């Protein structure tokens, strides 16, 4: 009778099994109550579950009682104070690890949490509902070391105990000018990391060239890092959860990267909850989805596609003009007209996680990156119009496999293997001479590494082996006159490494020492590389840090001619021949002191680095020595300074770096002169406001201009070539950029939330010089040409989380 009265009063229907209500009596509810109040009253009286299916239908069922015991998977001891939560209720285990909880449906998601252990998320139907079964929880193993300094710059950027700077994009707030969690833009906020030409494909760490950086994506070495041929990162920000930046004192398991390492990492835990993200900005649309596969596996898929096929925004036009600036794609000869200039990029990435047992974990990664630019060249030949199409393509395809086995509480092994193929090719159609030129640069690399870890008390020990095979192919093919040159080089490298890491009980002293030996079979060459990192706390507020390392690498990027690959991506990868292209070898040492108290952070560090084996072709010369082919070295020393203050929801910082970077080329006229990457002074001033719903950031970037060479006054031309004064004796105008950005987060409903954002890059629209070069014109005088950075560029984004 009570249900019938409610049904008639509110025009709803109750669905239930007739036997469910047998022998159940209730006190009639007051008629003037709301529907929800009446339902709650009946639930309290009967202990039945009333579930709203729609606005007109409610189902009635018995509450599901779940009980169990929770234990530590390693020690098998009961775990007290574990929280078990559902959407509507929660429970806490007692000292015996026992809990009871009543739930509405078998489809409810139950979350089991305890500090220091991996969170368990599972639907109720996957638990044993008949008996009080035992549930085990696994110890949470840190993917990266614990934090030493939280909010090093802004929220989400931390200094960790493994001597790395870590960026966690789940906690990341905002940096000036950015609305995407672009890894390679973010790292440039750190002292001594910048790009002399404002691209992410030319990041300079402590004065090194971009090819001296080791770029890893979940353990896969990447040879391509940018979309728009370098203006934005090619690593999907929705898939990349964290990044580690290493300037010095590298882990002994790492090889290559004589200047530094940027290791991008995806999530490492099986996620049993479906979720997704869709976003669109003025450059591209992006999609991410996490798809649970049972209780032990999950699949994450992310993709991104440029908007050029649909429409072009002003932001897209600004980026396109910046990429094609002073190239054949923008301006051709006076007799040739360009048209139908198309540019597209896309990327796709996949991560599959599988945990068959408590001791085994498998990860499979896949990444695909592609950039395509094409344009038509039209000319009138003998009274007839002729059109040919030129294009350039840059792509990468990588596959990685990672397997971790925990043999015991103290001992574990990890196998990491990958294969990556990078390809850059261009077809240059000379419509006037009816000539086609094909250029290709291909890098194919396969690597496998075994790393064993043994932990005992305050010590941890690593012992491992790595094998790497690298193949590089360079092709030049011209049809008229017929010319073909194909160079193929293969290098096999074996590496063995050992490392010890000690931390005392108070965690106020730690050191890590290791050595890596590398054997290059082609040259019968053995290279031994010691590594050292030390940290000591003095009281609660001061830390002193010292680091040192030897490193080497066998690949580098060179430029043969400025018009290679249509002048858009002129650099090509090349393997060492241990002669004209030497093996790069570096030595580096640094010493720093850090002070933190009451929201203040001051970090000061000095360093010295020397790198031998560079070539003029790898150093981006565009003036003097543009066509030289000599080998040499550089010495860099500098100072890094960071001051950050946190107050309330605000983070403000000032960073400064000083660099003295000098080349030595014994075979050149100028034996010693400033490096092309010698940015003597660099300042960054910024502030960020961040709360749960709003992030706002603004900042200023200033640095001294790039070194450059100018023609010798009064004697500009000698033997039909530009005659330059002393190399890099002048500088471009200083660089200044003001940026701002904002993101607002809001909840749409219980299933959807969203965020919208906007950014302004180079608010003052300052014309920043990033490069210049000189050419002799038809009147036998010298013309100067300059390349510029992005002007005022806006962007906006909207994302939906589901």
C-alpha positions in Angstrom: 0.0 0.0 0.0 2.8 2.4 0.8 4.5 1.9 -2.6 1.2 2.2 -4.4 0.5 5.5 -2.7 4.0 6.9 -3.6 3.5 5.6 -7.2 0.2 7.5 -7.6 1.4 10.6 -5.9 4.6 11.1 -7.9 3.6 9.2 -11.1 6.5 6.7 -10.8 6.9 2.9 -11.0 8.8 0.5 -8.7 10.4 -2.7 -10.1 11.2 -5.6 -7.7 10.8 -9.2 -7.2 7.6 -10.0 -5.3 9.4 -12.3 -2.8 11.6 -9.4 -1.8 8.9 -7.6 0.2 7.5 -10.6 2.0 7.2 -10.1 5.8 8.4 -6.5 5.5 6.3 -3.9 7.3 6.9 -0.2 7.5 5.3 2.9 9.1 3.6 4.9 6.4 5.5 8.0 5.3 4.1 11.5 5.6 2.4 12.5 2.4 3.7 16.0 2.3 7.4 14.9 2.0 9.3 15.1 -1.2 9.9 12.0 -3.3 13.6 11.7 -2.3 12.7 12.1 1.4 10.1 9.3 1.1 12.6 7.0 -0.6 15.2 7.7 2.1 12.6 7.0 4.8 11.8 3.6 3.3 15.5 2.8 2.8 16.1 3.5 6.5 13.2 1.4 7.6 13.8 -1.6 5.4 17.5 -1.6 4.7 16.6 -2.2 1.0 18.3 -0.3 -1.8 16.1 2.0 -4.0 18.0 2.7 -7.2 16.8 5.4 -9.6 16.9 4.0 -13.2 15.1 7.0 -14.8 12.8 9.9 -13.7 9.9 7.4 -13.8 11.4 4.1 -12.7 13.0 2.9 -9.4 14.3 -0.6 -8.7 14.3 -2.2 -5.3 16.9 -4.7 -4.3 18.6 -6.1 -1.2 21.8 -4.4 -0.1 24.9 -6.3 -0.9 27.0 -7.1 2.1 30.7 -7.4 1.4 33.3 -8.5 4.0 36.9 -9.4 3.9 40.4 -9.3 5.3 43.1 -7.1 3.8 46.7 -8.2 4.1 50.1 -7.0 2.9 51.0 -9.1 -0.2 54.7 -9.4 0.9 54.5 -10.1 4.6 50.9 -11.5 4.6 50.3 -9.4 7.8 46.8 -7.9 8.5 46.5 -4.2 7.5 44.7 -1.8 9.8 43.1 1.6 8.8 42.7 0.7 5.1 39.9 2.7 3.6 37.3 1.0 1.4 35.0 3.5 -0.4 32.2 3.4 -2.8 30.1 6.2 -4.3 27.7 6.2 -1.3 29.5 4.7 1.7 32.9 3.7 3.2 34.5 1.4 5.7 37.9 1.1 7.5 39.7 -2.1 8.4 40.3 -3.0 12.1 43.5 -4.2 13.6 42.9 -7.7 12.1 42.4 -6.2 8.6 38.7 -7.0 8.7 36.0 -4.8 7.1 32.3 -4.9 6.3 30.5 -2.7 3.9 27.0 -2.6 2.4 26.6 -1.7 -1.3 23.8 -0.9 -3.6 24.8 -2.7 -6.8 27.3 -5.3 -8.1 28.4 -2.7 -10.7 29.5 -0.2 -8.0 33.2 0.7 -8.1 35.0 -0.1 -4.9 38.3 1.7 -4.1 40.7 0.3 -1.5 43.5 2.7 -0.4 46.3 2.7 2.1 49.4 5.0 2.2 52.4 3.4 0.7 50.4 0.7 -1.1 49.0 0.5 -4.6 45.3 1.6 -4.8 42.9 -1.2 -5.7 39.9 -0.2 -7.9 37.5 -3.0 -8.8 33.7 -3.4 -9.4 31.9 -5.2 -6.6 30.9 -8.2 -8.8 34.6 -9.2 -9.0 34.8 -9.7 -5.3 33.9 -12.9 -3.4 30.4 -12.1 -2.2 29.7 -15.4 -0.5 32.6 -15.5 2.0 34.9 -13.1 3.8 37.8 -13.5 1.4 41.4 -12.2 1.8 42.4 -9.3 -0.4 46.1 -8.5 -0.7 47.6 -5.1 -1.4 51.0 -4.5 -3.1 53.6 -2.1 -1.8 53.7 1.1 -3.9 57.1 1.1 -5.6 58.2 4.6 -6.5 58.6 5.1 -10.2 60.8 8.1 -9.4 62.5 8.9 -6.1 60.7 10.8 -3.3 60.6 14.6 -3.4 63.4 16.7 -1.9 61.9 20.0 -2.9 58.2 20.3 -3.8 57.1 23.1 -6.1 60.7 23.8 -7.3 59.3 26.3 -9.8 55.5 25.9 -10.0 53.2 23.2 -8.7 54.1 19.9 -10.3 57.8 20.7 -10.9 59.9 19.1 -8.1 63.5 18.2 -7.2 63.8 14.5 -6.3 66.2 12.3 -4.3 67.6 10.8 -7.5 69.1 14.2 -8.4 66.6 14.8 -11.2 64.1 17.5 -11.8 60.7 15.9 -12.2 57.6 17.3 -13.9 54.3 15.7 -12.9 51.5 16.8 -15.3 48.7 15.5 -13.1 49.7 18.1 -10.5 51.0 20.7 -13.0 49.6 24.2 -12.7 50.7 26.5 -15.5 53.6 28.4 -17.1 53.5 31.7 -19.0 52.4 31.3 -22.6 51.4 27.7 -22.4 48.0 26.0 -22.3 49.3 22.6 -23.2 51.5 20.4 -21.0 54.1 20.4 -23.7 57.1 18.7 -22.2 59.8 20.3 -24.3 58.3 23.8 -23.8 58.0 23.2 -20.1 61.6 22.2 -19.5 62.8 25.5 -21.0 61.5 27.2 -17.8 64.4 25.6 -15.9 67.8 27.5 -15.6 70.4 26.8 -18.4 67.8 25.1 -20.6 66.7 27.1 -23.6 66.4 27.2 -27.4 68.4 29.7 -29.4 65.9 29.6 -32.2 62.7 29.2 -30.1 62.0 25.6 -31.3 61.6 22.4 -29.2 63.7 20.5 -31.7 66.7 22.7 -30.9 66.9 22.6 -27.1 70.3 23.6 -25.7 71.3 22.3 -22.2 74.2 24.1 -20.7 75.5 25.3 -24.1 75.2 22.0 -26.0 73.5 21.5 -29.3 70.2 19.6 -29.6 71.7 16.4 -30.9 73.7 16.1 -27.7 70.5 15.6 -25.7 69.2 12.1 -25.0 65.4 12.1 -25.6 63.6 9.1 -24.2 59.8 8.3 -24.3 59.1 5.4 -22.0 62.6 4.0 -22.6 62.5 4.5 -26.4 65.3 6.7 -27.8 63.6 9.3 -30.0 65.3 11.0 -33.0 62.4 13.2 -33.8 61.0 15.6 -31.1 58.8 18.2 -32.9 55.7 18.9 -34.9 55.6 21.9 -37.2 59.3 21.0 -37.8 60.2 21.9 -34.2 57.7 24.5 -33.0 55.6 22.2 -30.7 56.5 18.9 -29.1 55.7 15.7 -31.0 54.8 13.8 -27.7 51.1 13.9 -27.0 50.6 15.7 -23.7 47.6 13.6 -22.8 49.7 10.4 -22.8 52.9 11.8 -21.2 52.3 12.0 -17.5 55.7 12.8 -16.1 59.2 13.9 -17.3 62.6 13.8 -15.8 65.4 16.2 -16.6 69.0 15.3 -15.9 71.8 17.8 -16.5 74.6 15.9 -14.8 75.4 12.8 -12.7 73.3 10.5 -14.9 72.2 7.0 -13.7 74.7 4.5 -15.0 72.0 2.7 -16.9 71.7 5.7 -19.3 74.0 6.1 -22.3 74.2 8.9 -25.0 73.2 12.5 -24.3 76.5 14.2 -23.6 74.7 17.4 -22.6 71.7 16.1 -20.8 68.7 13.7 -20.7 65.0 14.4 -20.9 63.0 11.2 -20.1 59.3 11.4 -20.8 57.2 8.8 -19.0 53.6 7.5 -19.3 51.6 6.1 -16.4 52.9 2.9 -14.9 49.8 1.5 -13.1 46.9 -0.5 -14.4 43.8 1.7 -14.3 40.5 -0.3 -13.9 38.3 2.7 -14.6 37.3 3.9 -18.0 38.0 7.6 -18.7 38.8 9.8 -21.6 39.8 13.3 -22.7 38.9 15.3 -25.8 40.5 18.6 -26.6 40.8 21.1 -29.4 42.9 24.2 -29.8 43.9 26.5 -32.7 46.5 24.0 -34.0 45.1 20.5 -33.5 42.4 18.2 -32.0 43.4 15.5 -29.6 41.9 12.5 -27.9 42.9 10.2 -25.1 41.1 7.1 -23.7 41.9 4.6 -20.9 40.2 1.3 -21.5 40.3 -1.3 -18.7 40.7 -4.9 -19.8 39.5 -7.0 -16.9 41.1 -6.5 -13.5 44.8 -7.0 -14.5 45.2 -5.0 -17.7 44.4 -1.7 -19.2 44.9 0.0 -22.6 45.6 3.7 -23.1 45.3 5.2 -26.6 46.0 8.8 -27.6 46.0 10.6 -30.9 46.4 14.2 -32.2 45.7 15.7 -35.6 46.3 19.1 -37.1 43.4 21.2 -38.3 44.8 22.1 -41.7 42.5 19.7 -43.6 39.5 21.5 -42.2 40.4 25.2 -41.7 43.3 27.4 -40.8 43.4 29.6 -37.8 45.5 32.7 -37.4 47.7 30.7 -34.9 48.2 28.0 -37.6 49.1 30.7 -40.1 51.7 32.2 -37.7 53.3 28.8 -37.1 53.3 27.9 -40.8 54.9 31.3 -41.7 57.6 30.7 -39.0 58.4 27.2 -40.3 58.7 28.2 -44.0 60.4 31.6 -43.3 63.1 32.3 -45.9 62.8 28.8 -47.4 61.8 27.6 -50.9 58.4 26.8 -49.6 57.8 30.5 -48.9 59.7 32.4 -51.6 60.9 30.9 -54.8 62.9 32.4 -57.6 61.4 35.3 -59.5 60.2 33.1 -62.4 58.5 30.5 -60.1 55.2 30.9 -58.3 54.3 28.8 -55.2 50.7 27.6 -54.6 48.7 25.0 -52.7 51.0 25.1 -49.6 49.7 22.3 -47.3 51.0 21.3 -44.0 49.7 18.5 -41.8 50.9 16.7 -38.7 49.6 13.8 -36.6 50.7 11.5 -33.9 49.3 8.4 -32.2 50.5 6.5 -29.2 49.4 3.4 -27.3 50.3 1.9 -24.0 49.2 -1.6 -22.8 49.8 -2.5 -19.2 49.4 -6.0 -17.9 50.0 -7.4 -14.4 49.4 -11.1 -14.4 50.7 -11.7 -10.9 51.9 -9.6 -7.9 55.4 -10.2 -9.0 55.2 -9.6 -12.8 54.5 -6.4 -14.8 54.4 -6.0 -18.5 54.3 -2.7 -20.5 54.0 -2.4 -24.3 54.4 1.0 -26.0 53.8 2.2 -29.5 54.3 5.7 -31.0 53.8 7.2 -34.4 54.8 10.7 -35.4 54.4 12.4 -38.8 54.8 15.8 -40.4 54.1 16.5 -44.1 54.5 19.8 -46.0 54.0 20.2 -49.7 53.6 23.0 -52.3 53.3 23.4 -56.0 55.9 25.3 -58.1 54.6 26.8 -61.3 56.6 28.5 -64.1 56.0 29.3 -67.8 58.4 27.3 -70.0 58.4 28.1 -73.7 55.0 29.7 -73.5 53.4 26.8 -71.6 52.7 26.6 -67.9 54.4 23.8 -66.0 53.6 22.7 -62.4 55.6 20.4 -60.2 55.1 19.5 -56.6 57.7 19.6 -53.9 57.2 18.1 -50.5 59.0 17.1 -47.3 58.0 14.5 -44.8 59.4 13.7 -41.3 58.2 10.6 -39.4 59.0 8.2 -36.5 57.7 4.8 -35.6 58.7 3.3 -32.3 57.8 0.1 -30.4 58.9 -0.6 -26.8 58.6 -3.6 -24.5 59.2 -3.5 -20.8 59.0 -6.5 -18.4 59.6 -6.3 -14.7 59.9 -9.4 -12.4 60.1 -9.1 -8.6 62.0 -12.2 -7.5 61.8 -11.4 -3.8 61.4 -8.4 -1.5 65.0 -7.3 -2.2 65.6 -8.4 -5.7 64.0 -7.5 -9.1 64.9 -7.5 -12.8 63.7 -5.3 -15.6 64.0 -6.0 -19.3 63.5 -3.0 -21.6 63.7 -3.4 -25.4 62.7 -1.1 -28.3 62.9 -0.5 -32.0 62.6 3.0 -33.5 62.8 4.1 -37.1 63.1 7.8 -38.0 62.8 9.0 -41.6 63.2 12.4 -43.2 62.7 12.7 -46.9 62.2 15.5 -49.3 61.4 15.7 -53.0 62.6 19.0 -54.5 61.1 19.6 -57.9 63.0 22.3 -59.9 60.3 23.3 -62.4 62.7 25.5 -64.4 65.3 22.8 -65.1 62.8 20.0 -65.0 64.9 18.3 -62.3 63.9 16.1 -59.4 66.1 15.7 -56.3 65.3 13.1 -53.7 66.9 13.3 -50.3 66.5 10.8 -47.4 67.8 10.4 -43.9 66.9 7.2 -42.1 67.8 6.1 -38.6 66.9 2.6 -37.5 67.8 1.6 -33.9 67.2 -1.6 -31.9 68.2 -1.9 -28.3 67.7 -4.3 -25.4 68.7 -3.7 -21.7 68.7 -5.9 -18.6 68.8 -4.1 -15.3 69.0 -5.9 -12.0 68.2 -4.2 -8.7 69.1 -5.4 -5.3 68.0 -3.5 -2.2 69.4 -4.2 1.3 68.9 -2.0 4.3 70.2 1.5 3.3 71.9 0.3 0.1 70.6 -0.4 -3.4 72.7 -1.9 -6.1 72.2 -2.0 -9.9 74.0 -4.3 -12.3 73.0 -4.5 -16.0 73.9 -4.9 -19.7 72.7 -3.2 -22.8 73.0 -4.0 -26.5 72.3 -1.4 -29.2 72.4 -1.6 -33.0 72.1 1.7 -34.9 71.8 2.0 -38.7 71.9 5.3 -40.5 71.2 5.7 -44.2 71.7 8.9 -46.3 70.5 9.1 -49.9 70.8 11.8 -52.5 69.2 11.0 -55.9 69.1 13.5 -58.8 67.5 12.6 -62.1 69.1 15.2 -64.4 72.0 14.8 -64.7 71.7 11.4 -63.1 73.4 11.2 -59.7 72.9 8.7 -56.9 74.8 8.5 -53.6 73.6 6.2 -50.8 75.6 5.9 -47.6 74.8 3.2 -45.1 76.5 2.9 -41.8 75.8 0.3 -39.0 77.3 0.4 -35.4 77.0 -2.2 -32.7 77.5 -1.2 -29.2 77.7 -3.3 -25.9 77.3 -1.6 -22.6 77.8 -3.0 -19.0 77.0 -1.0 -15.9 77.1 -1.2 -12.2 75.9 1.3 -9.6 75.6 1.6 -5.8 73.2 4.0 -4.0 73.4 4.8 -0.3 71.0 6.8 1.8 71.4 7.1 5.6 68.5 6.6 8.0 67.9 10.3 8.5 67.9 10.8 4.8 70.2 13.8 5.2 73.1 12.2 3.3 73.1 10.2 0.1 75.5 9.3 -2.6 75.3 7.3 -5.8 78.4 6.1 -7.6 78.5 4.0 -10.8 80.5 3.1 -13.8 79.5 2.2 -17.3 81.8 0.5 -19.8 80.9 0.7 -23.5 82.5 -1.3 -26.3 82.1 -0.2 -30.0 82.7 -3.3 -32.1 83.3 -1.5 -35.4 86.3 0.4 -33.9 87.4 -2.1 -31.2 87.0 0.8 -28.8 86.4 0.6 -25.1 85.0 3.7 -23.3 84.8 3.8 -19.5 82.4 6.3 -17.9 82.3 6.9 -14.1 79.3 8.7 -12.6 78.9 10.3 -9.2 76.2 12.2 -7.3 76.3 13.3 -3.7 73.8 15.2 -1.5 74.3 16.4 2.1 71.7 18.3 4.2 72.9 20.9 6.7 70.2 21.3 9.2 66.6 21.6 8.0 67.0 24.3 5.4 70.3 23.9 3.5 71.4 21.2 1.1 74.7 20.8 -0.8 75.0 18.8 -3.9 77.9 17.7 -6.1 77.8 15.7 -9.4 80.1 14.5 -12.1 80.0 12.2 -15.1 81.7 11.0 -18.2 79.5 10.3 -21.2 79.7 9.5 -25.0 77.5 9.2 -28.0 77.8 7.9 -31.5 75.3 9.9 -33.5 75.1 13.6 -34.3 73.1 15.9 -36.6 74.9 17.7 -39.4 74.1 20.2 -42.1 75.7 19.8 -45.4 73.9 22.6 -47.2 71.4 25.2 -46.0 69.0 24.3 -48.8 69.0 20.6 -48.0 65.5 19.1 -47.4 64.0 22.4 -48.9 65.8 24.3 -46.2 63.0 23.5 -43.7 64.7 20.7 -41.7 68.3 20.9 -42.9 69.8 18.6 -40.3 70.4 14.9 -40.9 71.6 12.3 -38.5 74.9 10.7 -39.1 76.9 7.9 -37.3 80.5 8.4 -36.2 83.2 7.1 -38.4 85.8 7.6 -35.5 87.7 9.9 -37.8 86.2 12.9 -39.6 83.0 12.5 -37.5 84.5 11.5 -34.1 82.8 9.9 -31.2 81.4 12.6 -28.9 82.8 12.4 -25.4 82.1 14.7 -22.5 83.2 15.4 -18.9 81.1 17.4 -16.6 81.2 18.5 -12.9 78.9 20.7 -10.9 78.5 21.9 -7.3 75.4 23.5 -5.9 73.8 24.8 -2.7 70.0 25.0 -2.0 68.2 26.9 0.7 64.5 26.5 1.6 62.4 28.1 4.4 59.0 29.7 4.9 58.0 29.5 1.2 61.4 30.7 0.0 63.7 28.7 -2.2 67.1 29.7 -3.4 69.2 27.3 -5.6 72.6 28.2 -6.9 74.8 25.9 -8.9 78.1 26.2 -10.8 79.3 23.7 -13.5 82.0 23.0 -15.9 81.7 20.9 -19.1 84.0 19.9 -21.9 82.9 18.1 -25.0 85.3 16.7 -27.6 84.5 15.3 -31.0 82.1 18.0 -32.3 82.2 19.1 -36.0 81.5 22.4 -37.6 78.6 20.8 -39.5 76.8 19.9 -36.3 77.0 23.4 -34.8 74.5 25.3 -37.0 76.9 27.8 -38.6 75.1 30.1 -41.1 77.8 32.8 -41.5 81.5 32.1 -41.2 82.5 28.5 -41.4 79.1 27.6 -42.9 80.7 25.2 -45.4 83.7 24.1 -43.2 84.1 20.5 -42.3 86.4 20.3 -39.3 86.4 18.7 -35.9 87.0 20.2 -32.6 85.7 20.7 -29.0 84.0 23.2 -26.7 84.4 24.1 -23.1 81.5 25.6 -21.2 81.3 26.9 -17.6 78.5 28.7 -16.0 76.2 29.5 -13.1 72.6 28.7 -12.5 70.5 30.7 -10.0 66.8 30.3 -9.0 64.8 32.2 -6.4 61.2 31.2 -5.8 58.7 32.4 -3.3 55.4 30.7 -2.5 52.7 32.7 -0.8 49.1 31.4 -0.7 48.0 30.5 -4.2 50.9 32.4 -5.8 54.3 31.2 -7.0 56.8 33.7 -8.2 60.3 33.1 -9.4 63.4 34.6 -10.9 65.9 32.5 -12.7 69.2 33.5 -14.1 72.0 31.6 -15.9 75.4 32.7 -16.9 77.3 30.8 -19.6 80.8 31.1 -21.1 81.0 28.6 -24.1 84.1 28.5 -26.3 84.9 26.5 -29.4 88.4 25.1 -30.2 89.0 24.1 -33.8 92.7 23.7 -34.5 92.2 23.6 -38.3 90.3 26.8 -38.6 91.6 30.4 -39.0 90.0 31.3 -35.7 91.1 28.6 -33.4 89.2 29.7 -30.3 86.0 31.7 -30.5 82.5 31.9 -28.9 80.1 29.0 -29.5 77.0 29.5 -31.6 75.1 28.5 -28.4 77.0 30.9 -26.1 74.0 32.8 -24.5 76.0 34.7 -21.9 73.0 36.0 -19.8 69.5 34.6 -19.6 66.7 35.8 -17.2 63.2 34.5 -16.6 60.7 36.3 -14.3 57.3 34.8 -13.8 54.3 34.3 -11.5 51.5 31.9 -11.4 48.2 31.9 -9.5 46.6 28.5 -9.0 43.6 27.1 -7.2 41.2 24.3 -7.8 39.4 26.0 -10.7 41.7 28.7 -12.1 45.3 28.9 -13.2 46.8 32.2 -14.4 50.4 32.8 -15.3 52.5 35.6 -16.8 56.2 36.0 -17.3 59.2 37.7 -19.1 62.1 36.0 -20.9 65.2 37.9 -21.7 68.6 36.8 -22.9 71.6 38.2 -24.7 71.6 37.7 -28.5 73.2 34.8 -30.3 76.8 35.1 -31.5 77.2 35.8 -35.2 79.9 36.8 -37.7 79.7 39.8 -40.0 81.5 40.6 -43.3 84.8 42.4 -42.9 84.1 46.1 -43.4 85.7 47.4 -46.6 86.7 44.0 -47.9 83.4 42.1 -47.9 84.1 39.8 -50.9 87.2 37.7 -51.6 87.3 35.2 -54.5 83.5 35.5 -55.0 82.8 34.5 -51.4 81.7 36.5 -48.5 84.8 37.5 -46.5 84.0 37.4 -42.8 85.6 39.2 -39.9 86.6 37.3 -36.7 84.2 34.4 -36.1 81.3 35.2 -33.7 82.7 38.5 -32.8 79.3 40.2 -32.9 75.9 39.4 -31.5 72.3 39.6 -32.6 70.0 42.0 -30.8 69.0 40.8 -27.3 65.9 38.6 -27.1 62.9 39.7 -25.1 59.5 38.0 -24.9 56.5 38.5 -22.6 53.9 35.8 -22.3 50.6 35.1 -20.4 48.1 32.3 -20.2 45.0 31.2 -18.2 43.0 28.0 -17.7 39.6 27.7 -16.0 38.3 24.4 -14.8 34.7 23.6 -14.1 32.4 20.6 -13.6 29.6 19.9 -16.2 27.9 17.1 -14.2 28.9 14.0 -12.3 30.3 12.4 -15.4 31.9 15.3 -17.3 34.2 18.1 -16.4 35.9 20.6 -18.6 38.5 23.3 -18.9 39.0 26.2 -21.2 42.1 28.3 -21.6 43.9 30.9 -23.7 47.4 32.1 -24.1 49.3 35.0 -25.7 52.9 34.5 -26.8 55.1 37.5 -27.3 52.5 40.1 -26.1 54.7 43.0 -27.2 55.0 41.6 -30.7 58.7 42.2 -30.5 60.7 41.2 -33.6 63.4 38.9 -32.1 66.3 38.0 -34.3 67.2 34.3 -34.1 69.6 34.0 -37.0 71.2 35.8 -39.9 73.1 34.9 -43.0 74.8 36.7 -46.0 74.6 36.2 -49.8 76.3 37.9 -52.7 73.7 39.5 -55.1 73.8 40.1 -58.8 75.5 43.5 -58.4 78.4 41.8 -56.6 77.6 43.2 -53.2 76.6 41.4 -50.0 73.0 41.2 -48.8 72.1 40.4 -45.2 69.1 38.2 -44.5 67.6 37.6 -41.0 65.2 35.1 -39.5 62.8 36.0 -36.8 61.0 34.3 -33.9 57.2 34.1 -33.6 55.5 37.5 -33.3 52.3 38.0 -31.2 50.6 34.6 -31.3 47.4 33.7 -29.5 46.0 30.2 -28.8 42.9 28.8 -27.1 41.9 25.4 -25.9 38.8 23.5 -24.7 39.0 20.1 -23.1 36.3 17.7 -21.9 37.1 15.0 -19.4 34.8 12.0 -19.2 
